[in-house]
Amino acid sequence: EAGVAQSPRYKIIEKRQSVAFWCNPISGHATLYWYQQILGQGPKLLIQFQNNGVVDDSQLPKDRFSAERLKGVDSTLKIQPAKLEDSAVYLCASSYRVTEAFFGQGTRLTVV
Amino acid sequence: SQELEQSPQSLIVQEGKNLTINCTSSKTLYGLYWYKQKYGEGLIFLMMLQKGGEEKSHEKITAKLDEKKQQSSLHITASQPSHAGIYLCGAEWGAQKLVFGQGTRLTINP
């Protein structure tokens, strides 16, 4: 079974630039999560989709972050414009139910 | 305040020793999940606990959920270098929302 695919693995950008991350969940998984993990901390939930609808985006900084999940499958997370404090690993996960969410390898973002 | 607290934040043990990591929730859990993360990589699912008093084991790792469903412990017996990493507990309180603690960094010394 193919796992959760994320790209790119690494990205370095200058502050005020834009960046986008892509996630392809496991086939058939209705729930998709985006997490932000700052070095030394646990993952923080940014947004949760159920199919193509948003279940929770209470911790998404909506002035600069946006996410979409077209057709209830792939998802993209965008940051525009990026700030230094956005440097983190961005993790995508999917699940059939909450039980046993499967994670991708993550995208490590460095903002300089 | 943190709704899900892990302790300790970091742990260094000698190979072969036993260890315990704790996870405490500020409210009753629908489900408690343990994950392991290697540096720079994604999270690997270890175990899920849902019932009060439930206990599960996988190889040398045992996880328990207390009767009140607010506290869980992860116990590793006879630790090995392969156990090193970051252990994260995740909580489901409702609406299928999965929230994580801050993690425990485990180092195994030979």
Interface residues (C-beta under 8 A of the other chain):
Chain A: V4 T31 Y33 Y35 Q41 G42 P43 K44 L45 Q48 Q50 V55 D56 V89 L91 A93 S95 R97 V98 T99 E100 A101 F102 F103 G104 Q105 G106 R108
Chain B: Q6 G31 Y33 Y35 G40 E41 G42 L43 I44 F45 M48 L88 G90 E92 A95 Q96 K97 L98 V99 F100 G101 Q102 G103
